[in-house]
Amino acid sequence: MHLTLYQRDECHLCDLAWEVLAAAGVADFDSVFIDGDSALEQRYGLRVPVLALIRDGLTSEIDWPFNAQQVRHALGI
């Protein structure tokens, strides 16, 4: 499984998402800043932070707001 947190610079909610991931015990994930990438801004612009989970070639996304319990459930832990 691969995790990616899509976020923006100076995003208070994105900072909170980091805290939620830490509370869920998730330490291994990629952080992608969408600023300056027109395709990512179009897809995630108003939705950030977004946690994307890629498992067996399938991607699912969890939009903010999410909590540690929801993250653990999505990860199966």
PDB file of N, CA, C and O in Angstrom:
ATOM      1  N   MET A   1       0.842  -1.172   0.000  1.00  0.00           N
ATOM      2  CA  MET A   1       0.000   0.000   0.000  1.00  0.00           C
ATOM      3  C   MET A   1       0.891   1.241   0.000  1.00  0.00           C
ATOM      4  O   MET A   1       1.947   1.272   0.632  1.00  0.00           O
ATOM      5  N   HIS A   2       0.444   2.237  -0.711  1.00  0.00           N
ATOM      6  CA  HIS A   2       1.179   3.494  -0.814  1.00  0.00           C
ATOM      7  C   HIS A   2       0.241   4.634  -0.423  1.00  0.00           C
ATOM      8  O   HIS A   2      -0.895   4.692  -0.892  1.00  0.00           O
ATOM      9  N   LEU A   3       0.713   5.536   0.431  1.00  0.00           N
ATOM     10  CA  LEU A   3      -0.093   6.668   0.894  1.00  0.00           C
ATOM     11  C   LEU A   3       0.513   7.975   0.418  1.00  0.00           C
ATOM     12  O   LEU A   3       1.731   8.155   0.437  1.00  0.00           O
ATOM     13  N   THR A   4      -0.353   8.888  -0.010  1.00  0.00           N
ATOM     14  CA  THR A   4       0.075  10.225  -0.404  1.00  0.00           C
ATOM     15  C   THR A   4      -0.874  11.237   0.212  1.00  0.00           C
ATOM     16  O   THR A   4      -2.094  11.109   0.099  1.00  0.00           O
ATOM     17  N   LEU A   5      -0.307  12.244   0.864  1.00  0.00           N
ATOM     18  CA  LEU A   5      -1.095  13.350   1.389  1.00  0.00           C
ATOM     19  C   LEU A   5      -0.926  14.531   0.446  1.00  0.00           C
ATOM     20  O   LEU A   5       0.172  15.069   0.307  1.00  0.00           O
ATOM     21  N   TYR A   6      -2.010  14.930  -0.199  1.00  0.00           N
ATOM     22  CA  TYR A   6      -2.003  16.105  -1.066  1.00  0.00           C
ATOM     23  C   TYR A   6      -2.349  17.316  -0.212  1.00  0.00           C
ATOM     24  O   TYR A   6      -3.326  17.311   0.538  1.00  0.00           O
ATOM     25  N   GLN A   7      -1.518  18.365  -0.344  1.00  0.00           N
ATOM     26  CA  GLN A   7      -1.695  19.533   0.507  1.00  0.00           C
ATOM     27  C   GLN A   7      -1.210  20.799  -0.180  1.00  0.00           C
ATOM     28  O   GLN A   7      -0.693  20.757  -1.296  1.00  0.00           O
ATOM     29  N   ARG A   8      -1.384  21.919   0.500  1.00  0.00           N
ATOM     30  CA  ARG A   8      -0.934  23.223   0.021  1.00  0.00           C
ATOM     31  C   ARG A   8       0.040  23.820   1.029  1.00  0.00           C
ATOM     32  O   ARG A   8       0.062  23.436   2.198  1.00  0.00           O
ATOM     33  N   ASP A   9       0.842  24.765   0.552  1.00  0.00           N
ATOM     34  CA  ASP A   9       1.681  25.550   1.454  1.00  0.00           C
ATOM     35  C   ASP A   9       0.781  26.370   2.372  1.00  0.00           C
ATOM     36  O   ASP A   9      -0.292  26.822   1.974  1.00  0.00           O
ATOM     37  N   GLU A  10       1.235  26.549   3.595  1.00  0.00           N
ATOM     38  CA  GLU A  10       0.543  27.393   4.567  1.00  0.00           C
ATOM     39  C   GLU A  10      -0.941  27.044   4.691  1.00  0.00           C
ATOM     40  O   GLU A  10      -1.807  27.918   4.646  1.00  0.00           O
ATOM     41  N   CYS A  11      -1.209  25.763   4.845  1.00  0.00           N
ATOM     42  CA  CYS A  11      -2.581  25.255   4.956  1.00  0.00           C
ATOM     43  C   CYS A  11      -2.776  24.704   6.371  1.00  0.00           C
ATOM     44  O   CYS A  11      -2.224  23.659   6.719  1.00  0.00           O
ATOM     45  N   HIS A  12      -3.554  25.406   7.172  1.00  0.00           N
ATOM     46  CA  HIS A  12      -3.791  24.992   8.558  1.00  0.00           C
ATOM     47  C   HIS A  12      -4.424  23.602   8.631  1.00  0.00           C
ATOM     48  O   HIS A  12      -4.051  22.792   9.479  1.00  0.00           O
ATOM     49  N   LEU A  13      -5.374  23.329   7.747  1.00  0.00           N
ATOM     50  CA  LEU A  13      -6.017  22.012   7.748  1.00  0.00           C
ATOM     51  C   LEU A  13      -5.023  20.916   7.380  1.00  0.00           C
ATOM     52  O   LEU A  13      -5.113  19.794   7.879  1.00  0.00           O
ATOM     53  N   CYS A  14      -4.083  21.242   6.511  1.00  0.00           N
ATOM     54  CA  CYS A  14      -3.050  20.267   6.130  1.00  0.00           C
ATOM     55  C   CYS A  14      -2.167  19.937   7.327  1.00  0.00           C
ATOM     56  O   CYS A  14      -1.776  18.785   7.517  1.00  0.00           O
ATOM     57  N   ASP A  15      -1.852  20.956   8.137  1.00  0.00           N
ATOM     58  CA  ASP A  15      -1.088  20.715   9.365  1.00  0.00           C
ATOM     59  C   ASP A  15      -1.865  19.789  10.297  1.00  0.00           C
ATOM     60  O   ASP A  15      -1.287  18.903  10.927  1.00  0.00           O
ATOM     61  N   LEU A  16      -3.164  19.998  10.379  1.00  0.00           N
ATOM     62  CA  LEU A  16      -3.999  19.120  11.209  1.00  0.00           C
ATOM     63  C   LEU A  16      -4.009  17.693  10.667  1.00  0.00           C
ATOM     64  O   LEU A  16      -4.029  16.733  11.437  1.00  0.00           O
ATOM     65  N   ALA A  17      -3.994  17.557   9.349  1.00  0.00           N
ATOM     66  CA  ALA A  17      -3.967  16.220   8.741  1.00  0.00           C
ATOM     67  C   ALA A  17      -2.697  15.474   9.140  1.00  0.00           C
ATOM     68  O   ALA A  17      -2.741  14.273   9.404  1.00  0.00           O
ATOM     69  N   TRP A  18      -1.562  16.183   9.186  1.00  0.00           N
ATOM     70  CA  TRP A  18      -0.316  15.563   9.647  1.00  0.00           C
ATOM     71  C   TRP A  18      -0.493  15.034  11.075  1.00  0.00           C
ATOM     72  O   TRP A  18      -0.051  13.930  11.392  1.00  0.00           O
ATOM     73  N   GLU A  19      -1.135  15.820  11.924  1.00  0.00           N
ATOM     74  CA  GLU A  19      -1.364  15.402  13.305  1.00  0.00           C
ATOM     75  C   GLU A  19      -2.263  14.165  13.364  1.00  0.00           C
ATOM     76  O   GLU A  19      -2.030  13.264  14.169  1.00  0.00           O
ATOM     77  N   VAL A  20      -3.274  14.123  12.520  1.00  0.00           N
ATOM     78  CA  VAL A  20      -4.173  12.964  12.473  1.00  0.00           C
ATOM     79  C   VAL A  20      -3.408  11.720  12.031  1.00  0.00           C
ATOM     80  O   VAL A  20      -3.585  10.646  12.607  1.00  0.00           O
ATOM     81  N   LEU A  21      -2.564  11.857  11.020  1.00  0.00           N
ATOM     82  CA  LEU A  21      -1.777  10.711  10.556  1.00  0.00           C
ATOM     83  C   LEU A  21      -0.847  10.215  11.661  1.00  0.00           C
ATOM     84  O   LEU A  21      -0.686   9.008  11.842  1.00  0.00           O
ATOM     85  N   ALA A  22      -0.237  11.137  12.397  1.00  0.00           N
ATOM     86  CA  ALA A  22       0.629  10.742  13.511  1.00  0.00           C
ATOM     87  C   ALA A  22      -0.183  10.015  14.580  1.00  0.00           C
ATOM     88  O   ALA A  22       0.263   9.000  15.115  1.00  0.00           O
ATOM     89  N   ALA A  23      -1.373  10.529  14.893  1.00  0.00           N
ATOM     90  CA  ALA A  23      -2.229   9.891  15.898  1.00  0.00           C
ATOM     91  C   ALA A  23      -2.678   8.504  15.456  1.00  0.00           C
ATOM     92  O   ALA A  23      -2.920   7.629  16.288  1.00  0.00           O
ATOM     93  N   ALA A  24      -2.788   8.305  14.147  1.00  0.00           N
ATOM     94  CA  ALA A  24      -3.182   6.998  13.605  1.00  0.00           C
ATOM     95  C   ALA A  24      -1.996   6.043  13.523  1.00  0.00           C
ATOM     96  O   ALA A  24      -2.164   4.872  13.185  1.00  0.00           O
ATOM     97  N   GLY A  25      -0.800   6.537  13.829  1.00  0.00           N
ATOM     98  CA  GLY A  25       0.392   5.701  13.764  1.00  0.00           C
ATOM     99  C   GLY A  25       0.966   5.564  12.375  1.00  0.00           C
ATOM    100  O   GLY A  25       1.715   4.627  12.098  1.00  0.00           O
ATOM    101  N   VAL A  26       0.622   6.491  11.495  1.00  0.00           N
ATOM    102  CA  VAL A  26       1.108   6.455  10.114  1.00  0.00           C
ATOM    103  C   VAL A  26       2.327   7.361  10.006  1.00  0.00           C
ATOM    104  O   VAL A  26       2.225   8.574  10.191  1.00  0.00           O
ATOM    105  N   ALA A  27       3.471   6.773   9.710  1.00  0.00           N
ATOM    106  CA  ALA A  27       4.695   7.553   9.578  1.00  0.00           C
ATOM    107  C   ALA A  27       5.250   7.521   8.163  1.00  0.00           C
ATOM    108  O   ALA A  27       6.050   8.377   7.788  1.00  0.00           O
ATOM    109  N   ASP A  28       4.832   6.546   7.383  1.00  0.00           N
ATOM    110  CA  ASP A  28       5.390   6.360   6.042  1.00  0.00           C
ATOM    111  C   ASP A  28       4.362   6.764   4.987  1.00  0.00           C
ATOM    112  O   ASP A  28       3.474   5.987   4.636  1.00  0.00           O
ATOM    113  N   PHE A  29       4.499   7.988   4.490  1.00  0.00           N
ATOM    114  CA  PHE A  29       3.618   8.472   3.428  1.00  0.00           C
ATOM    115  C   PHE A  29       4.344   9.566   2.660  1.00  0.00           C
ATOM    116  O   PHE A  29       5.261  10.203   3.178  1.00  0.00           O
ATOM    117  N   ASP A  30       3.924   9.772   1.431  1.00  0.00           N
ATOM    118  CA  ASP A  30       4.465  10.864   0.625  1.00  0.00           C
ATOM    119  C   ASP A  30       3.622  12.104   0.854  1.00  0.00           C
ATOM    120  O   ASP A  30       2.412  12.023   1.065  1.00  0.00           O
ATOM    121  N   SER A  31       4.276  13.240   0.809  1.00  0.00           N
ATOM    122  CA  SER A  31       3.598  14.519   0.927  1.00  0.00           C
ATOM    123  C   SER A  31       3.782  15.264  -0.388  1.00  0.00           C
ATOM    124  O   SER A  31       4.910  15.530  -0.802  1.00  0.00           O
ATOM    125  N   VAL A  32       2.670  15.601  -1.046  1.00  0.00           N
ATOM    126  CA  VAL A  32       2.727  16.286  -2.336  1.00  0.00           C
ATOM    127  C   VAL A  32       2.032  17.636  -2.198  1.00  0.00           C
ATOM    128  O   VAL A  32       0.852  17.714  -1.859  1.00  0.00           O
ATOM    129  N   PHE A  33       2.790  18.693  -2.469  1.00  0.00           N
ATOM    130  CA  PHE A  33       2.226  20.037  -2.460  1.00  0.00           C
ATOM    131  C   PHE A  33       1.696  20.337  -3.851  1.00  0.00           C
ATOM    132  O   PHE A  33       2.417  20.222  -4.842  1.00  0.00           O
ATOM    133  N   ILE A  34       0.426  20.723  -3.916  1.00  0.00           N
ATOM    134  CA  ILE A  34      -0.223  20.919  -5.214  1.00  0.00           C
ATOM    135  C   ILE A  34       0.024  22.304  -5.790  1.00  0.00           C
ATOM    136  O   ILE A  34      -0.266  22.544  -6.962  1.00  0.00           O
ATOM    137  N   ASP A  35       0.552  23.215  -4.990  1.00  0.00           N
ATOM    138  CA  ASP A  35       0.779  24.588  -5.437  1.00  0.00           C
ATOM    139  C   ASP A  35       1.660  24.613  -6.681  1.00  0.00           C
ATOM    140  O   ASP A  35       2.727  23.999  -6.705  1.00  0.00           O
ATOM    141  N   GLY A  36       1.214  25.318  -7.702  1.00  0.00           N
ATOM    142  CA  GLY A  36       2.003  25.474  -8.917  1.00  0.00           C
ATOM    143  C   GLY A  36       1.832  24.369  -9.934  1.00  0.00           C
ATOM    144  O   GLY A  36       2.361  24.469 -11.041  1.00  0.00           O
ATOM    145  N   ASP A  37       1.109  23.316  -9.591  1.00  0.00           N
ATOM    146  CA  ASP A  37       0.849  22.225 -10.535  1.00  0.00           C
ATOM    147  C   ASP A  37      -0.613  22.337 -10.962  1.00  0.00           C
ATOM    148  O   ASP A  37      -1.513  21.974 -10.205  1.00  0.00           O
ATOM    149  N   SER A  38      -0.844  22.833 -12.158  1.00  0.00           N
ATOM    150  CA  SER A  38      -2.214  23.138 -12.583  1.00  0.00           C
ATOM    151  C   SER A  38      -3.124  21.912 -12.564  1.00  0.00           C
ATOM    152  O   SER A  38      -4.296  22.023 -12.207  1.00  0.00           O
ATOM    153  N   ALA A  39      -2.607  20.755 -12.939  1.00  0.00           N
ATOM    154  CA  ALA A  39      -3.439  19.544 -12.937  1.00  0.00           C
ATOM    155  C   ALA A  39      -3.839  19.161 -11.512  1.00  0.00           C
ATOM    156  O   ALA A  39      -4.997  18.832 -11.256  1.00  0.00           O
ATOM    157  N   LEU A  40      -2.881  19.205 -10.589  1.00  0.00           N
ATOM    158  CA  LEU A  40      -3.193  18.869  -9.200  1.00  0.00           C
ATOM    159  C   LEU A  40      -4.076  19.930  -8.557  1.00  0.00           C
ATOM    160  O   LEU A  40      -4.964  19.603  -7.770  1.00  0.00           O
ATOM    161  N   GLU A  41      -3.838  21.204  -8.887  1.00  0.00           N
ATOM    162  CA  GLU A  41      -4.686  22.263  -8.342  1.00  0.00           C
ATOM    163  C   GLU A  41      -6.125  22.111  -8.816  1.00  0.00           C
ATOM    164  O   GLU A  41      -7.065  22.346  -8.056  1.00  0.00           O
ATOM    165  N   GLN A  42      -6.292  21.718 -10.071  1.00  0.00           N
ATOM    166  CA  GLN A  42      -7.638  21.526 -10.598  1.00  0.00           C
ATOM    167  C   GLN A  42      -8.334  20.357  -9.898  1.00  0.00           C
ATOM    168  O   GLN A  42      -9.524  20.425  -9.592  1.00  0.00           O
ATOM    169  N   ARG A  43      -7.585  19.297  -9.653  1.00  0.00           N
ATOM    170  CA  ARG A  43      -8.180  18.099  -9.046  1.00  0.00           C
ATOM    171  C   ARG A  43      -8.420  18.250  -7.542  1.00  0.00           C
ATOM    172  O   ARG A  43      -9.458  17.833  -7.027  1.00  0.00           O
ATOM    173  N   TYR A  44      -7.450  18.851  -6.843  1.00  0.00           N
ATOM    174  CA  TYR A  44      -7.499  18.872  -5.382  1.00  0.00           C
ATOM    175  C   TYR A  44      -7.655  20.259  -4.767  1.00  0.00           C
ATOM    176  O   TYR A  44      -7.742  20.379  -3.545  1.00  0.00           O
ATOM    177  N   GLY A  45      -7.692  21.302  -5.585  1.00  0.00           N
ATOM    178  CA  GLY A  45      -7.632  22.678  -5.107  1.00  0.00           C
ATOM    179  C   GLY A  45      -8.492  23.017  -3.909  1.00  0.00           C
ATOM    180  O   GLY A  45      -7.988  23.574  -2.934  1.00  0.00           O
ATOM    181  N   LEU A  46      -9.760  22.700  -3.953  1.00  0.00           N
ATOM    182  CA  LEU A  46     -10.663  23.036  -2.856  1.00  0.00           C
ATOM    183  C   LEU A  46     -10.834  21.891  -1.873  1.00  0.00           C
ATOM    184  O   LEU A  46     -11.543  22.032  -0.876  1.00  0.00           O
ATOM    185  N   ARG A  47     -10.196  20.763  -2.139  1.00  0.00           N
ATOM    186  CA  ARG A  47     -10.409  19.565  -1.317  1.00  0.00           C
ATOM    187  C   ARG A  47      -9.296  19.309  -0.312  1.00  0.00           C
ATOM    188  O   ARG A  47      -9.491  18.536   0.627  1.00  0.00           O
ATOM    189  N   VAL A  48      -8.135  19.935  -0.481  1.00  0.00           N
ATOM    190  CA  VAL A  48      -6.996  19.608   0.379  1.00  0.00           C
ATOM    191  C   VAL A  48      -7.308  19.901   1.839  1.00  0.00           C
ATOM    192  O   VAL A  48      -8.045  20.835   2.158  1.00  0.00           O
ATOM    193  N   PRO A  49      -6.744  19.101   2.707  1.00  0.00           N
ATOM    194  CA  PRO A  49      -5.887  17.954   2.462  1.00  0.00           C
ATOM    195  C   PRO A  49      -6.685  16.722   2.029  1.00  0.00           C
ATOM    196  O   PRO A  49      -7.822  16.508   2.451  1.00  0.00           O
ATOM    197  N   VAL A  50      -6.053  15.932   1.184  1.00  0.00           N
ATOM    198  CA  VAL A  50      -6.638  14.681   0.703  1.00  0.00           C
ATOM    199  C   VAL A  50      -5.608  13.576   0.906  1.00  0.00           C
ATOM    200  O   VAL A  50      -4.446  13.726   0.528  1.00  0.00           O
ATOM    201  N   LEU A  51      -6.034  12.472   1.501  1.00  0.00           N
ATOM    202  CA  LEU A  51      -5.168  11.314   1.677  1.00  0.00           C
ATOM    203  C   LEU A  51      -5.532  10.284   0.624  1.00  0.00           C
ATOM    204  O   LEU A  51      -6.659   9.790   0.593  1.00  0.00           O
ATOM    205  N   ALA A  52      -4.576   9.960  -0.239  1.00  0.00           N
ATOM    206  CA  ALA A  52      -4.794   8.963  -1.291  1.00  0.00           C
ATOM    207  C   ALA A  52      -4.117   7.661  -0.879  1.00  0.00           C
ATOM    208  O   ALA A  52      -2.965   7.651  -0.448  1.00  0.00           O
ATOM    209  N   LEU A  53      -4.858   6.560  -1.021  1.00  0.00           N
ATOM    210  CA  LEU A  53      -4.350   5.229  -0.699  1.00  0.00           C
ATOM    211  C   LEU A  53      -4.349   4.410  -1.973  1.00  0.00           C
ATOM    212  O   LEU A  53      -5.384   4.248  -2.618  1.00  0.00           O
ATOM    213  N   ILE A  54      -3.189   3.895  -2.331  1.00  0.00           N
ATOM    214  CA  ILE A  54      -3.085   3.041  -3.515  1.00  0.00           C
ATOM    215  C   ILE A  54      -2.802   1.629  -3.023  1.00  0.00           C
ATOM    216  O   ILE A  54      -1.792   1.364  -2.370  1.00  0.00           O
ATOM    217  N   ARG A  55      -3.726   0.729  -3.356  1.00  0.00           N
ATOM    218  CA  ARG A  55      -3.604  -0.662  -2.921  1.00  0.00           C
ATOM    219  C   ARG A  55      -4.006  -1.554  -4.088  1.00  0.00           C
ATOM    220  O   ARG A  55      -5.099  -1.414  -4.636  1.00  0.00           O
ATOM    221  N   ASP A  56      -3.129  -2.460  -4.461  1.00  0.00           N
ATOM    222  CA  ASP A  56      -3.399  -3.399  -5.558  1.00  0.00           C
ATOM    223  C   ASP A  56      -3.802  -2.678  -6.838  1.00  0.00           C
ATOM    224  O   ASP A  56      -4.666  -3.145  -7.580  1.00  0.00           O
ATOM    225  N   GLY A  57      -3.165  -1.532  -7.091  1.00  0.00           N
ATOM    226  CA  GLY A  57      -3.421  -0.776  -8.316  1.00  0.00           C
ATOM    227  C   GLY A  57      -4.668   0.085  -8.290  1.00  0.00           C
ATOM    228  O   GLY A  57      -4.961   0.781  -9.261  1.00  0.00           O
ATOM    229  N   LEU A  58      -5.408   0.047  -7.187  1.00  0.00           N
ATOM    230  CA  LEU A  58      -6.625   0.852  -7.061  1.00  0.00           C
ATOM    231  C   LEU A  58      -6.382   2.003  -6.094  1.00  0.00           C
ATOM    232  O   LEU A  58      -5.763   1.826  -5.045  1.00  0.00           O
ATOM    233  N   THR A  59      -6.874   3.178  -6.455  1.00  0.00           N
ATOM    234  CA  THR A  59      -6.699   4.355  -5.614  1.00  0.00           C
ATOM    235  C   THR A  59      -8.019   4.742  -4.972  1.00  0.00           C
ATOM    236  O   THR A  59      -9.049   4.835  -5.641  1.00  0.00           O
ATOM    237  N   SER A  60      -7.973   4.962  -3.679  1.00  0.00           N
ATOM    238  CA  SER A  60      -9.117   5.537  -2.975  1.00  0.00           C
ATOM    239  C   SER A  60      -8.624   6.793  -2.275  1.00  0.00           C
ATOM    240  O   SER A  60      -7.447   6.902  -1.931  1.00  0.00           O
ATOM    241  N   GLU A  61      -9.523   7.731  -2.068  1.00  0.00           N
ATOM    242  CA  GLU A  61      -9.153   9.003  -1.466  1.00  0.00           C
ATOM    243  C   GLU A  61     -10.058   9.305  -0.286  1.00  0.00           C
ATOM    244  O   GLU A  61     -11.257   9.030  -0.306  1.00  0.00           O
ATOM    245  N   ILE A  62      -9.448   9.879   0.740  1.00  0.00           N
ATOM    246  CA  ILE A  62     -10.184  10.330   1.910  1.00  0.00           C
ATOM    247  C   ILE A  62     -10.054  11.844   1.951  1.00  0.00           C
ATOM    248  O   ILE A  62      -8.957  12.381   2.106  1.00  0.00           O
ATOM    249  N   ASP A  63     -11.182  12.525   1.812  1.00  0.00           N
ATOM    250  CA  ASP A  63     -11.189  13.984   1.878  1.00  0.00           C
ATOM    251  C   ASP A  63     -11.255  14.447   3.330  1.00  0.00           C
ATOM    252  O   ASP A  63     -11.791  13.759   4.199  1.00  0.00           O
ATOM    253  N   TRP A  64     -10.703  15.613   3.565  1.00  0.00           N
ATOM    254  CA  TRP A  64     -10.801  16.253   4.868  1.00  0.00           C
ATOM    255  C   TRP A  64     -12.236  16.680   5.091  1.00  0.00           C
ATOM    256  O   TRP A  64     -12.865  17.149   4.142  1.00  0.00           O
ATOM    257  N   PRO A  65     -12.794  16.549   6.281  1.00  0.00           N
ATOM    258  CA  PRO A  65     -12.115  16.158   7.510  1.00  0.00           C
ATOM    259  C   PRO A  65     -12.091  14.644   7.697  1.00  0.00           C
ATOM    260  O   PRO A  65     -13.064  13.949   7.401  1.00  0.00           O
ATOM    261  N   PHE A  66     -10.960  14.149   8.193  1.00  0.00           N
ATOM    262  CA  PHE A  66     -10.852  12.745   8.570  1.00  0.00           C
ATOM    263  C   PHE A  66     -10.165  12.676   9.923  1.00  0.00           C
ATOM    264  O   PHE A  66      -9.460  13.600  10.327  1.00  0.00           O
ATOM    265  N   ASN A  67     -10.383  11.567  10.615  1.00  0.00           N
ATOM    266  CA  ASN A  67      -9.776  11.402  11.932  1.00  0.00           C
ATOM    267  C   ASN A  67      -8.923  10.136  11.950  1.00  0.00           C
ATOM    268  O   ASN A  67      -8.895   9.371  10.986  1.00  0.00           O
ATOM    269  N   ALA A  68      -8.232   9.934  13.063  1.00  0.00           N
ATOM    270  CA  ALA A  68      -7.311   8.801  13.174  1.00  0.00           C
ATOM    271  C   ALA A  68      -8.038   7.472  13.015  1.00  0.00           C
ATOM    272  O   ALA A  68      -7.515   6.551  12.388  1.00  0.00           O
ATOM    273  N   GLN A  69      -9.234   7.367  13.575  1.00  0.00           N
ATOM    274  CA  GLN A  69      -9.993   6.118  13.462  1.00  0.00           C
ATOM    275  C   GLN A  69     -10.339   5.824  12.000  1.00  0.00           C
ATOM    276  O   GLN A  69     -10.232   4.677  11.566  1.00  0.00           O
ATOM    277  N   GLN A  70     -10.747   6.826  11.244  1.00  0.00           N
ATOM    278  CA  GLN A  70     -11.067   6.629   9.829  1.00  0.00           C
ATOM    279  C   GLN A  70      -9.831   6.208   9.042  1.00  0.00           C
ATOM    280  O   GLN A  70      -9.919   5.359   8.154  1.00  0.00           O
ATOM    281  N   VAL A  71      -8.687   6.793   9.361  1.00  0.00           N
ATOM    282  CA  VAL A  71      -7.448   6.442   8.666  1.00  0.00           C
ATOM    283  C   VAL A  71      -7.073   4.999   8.973  1.00  0.00           C
ATOM    284  O   VAL A  71      -6.755   4.233   8.064  1.00  0.00           O
ATOM    285  N   ARG A  72      -7.107   4.624  10.249  1.00  0.00           N
ATOM    286  CA  ARG A  72      -6.773   3.242  10.618  1.00  0.00           C
ATOM    287  C   ARG A  72      -7.729   2.255   9.953  1.00  0.00           C
ATOM    288  O   ARG A  72      -7.300   1.201   9.484  1.00  0.00           O
ATOM    289  N   HIS A  73      -9.000   2.582   9.907  1.00  0.00           N
ATOM    290  CA  HIS A  73      -9.986   1.712   9.257  1.00  0.00           C
ATOM    291  C   HIS A  73      -9.663   1.553   7.771  1.00  0.00           C
ATOM    292  O   HIS A  73      -9.703   0.443   7.241  1.00  0.00           O
ATOM    293  N   ALA A  74      -9.346   2.647   7.108  1.00  0.00           N
ATOM    294  CA  ALA A  74      -9.017   2.592   5.678  1.00  0.00           C
ATOM    295  C   ALA A  74      -7.768   1.754   5.427  1.00  0.00           C
ATOM    296  O   ALA A  74      -7.647   1.096   4.394  1.00  0.00           O
ATOM    297  N   LEU A  75      -6.844   1.786   6.381  1.00  0.00           N
ATOM    298  CA  LEU A  75      -5.599   1.029   6.246  1.00  0.00           C
ATOM    299  C   LEU A  75      -5.737  -0.410   6.735  1.00  0.00           C
ATOM    300  O   LEU A  75      -4.846  -1.232   6.518  1.00  0.00           O
ATOM    301  N   GLY A  76      -6.838  -0.708   7.385  1.00  0.00           N
ATOM    302  CA  GLY A  76      -7.034  -2.057   7.907  1.00  0.00           C
ATOM    303  C   GLY A  76      -6.211  -2.342   9.140  1.00  0.00           C
ATOM    304  O   GLY A  76      -5.809  -3.482   9.372  1.00  0.00           O
ATOM    305  N   ILE A  77      -5.954  -1.309   9.943  1.00  0.00           N
ATOM    306  CA  ILE A  77      -5.176  -1.496  11.183  1.00  0.00           C
ATOM    307  C   ILE A  77      -5.989  -1.082  12.390  1.00  0.00           C
ATOM    308  O   ILE A  77      -5.505  -1.167  13.519  1.00  0.00           O
TER     309      ILE A  77
END
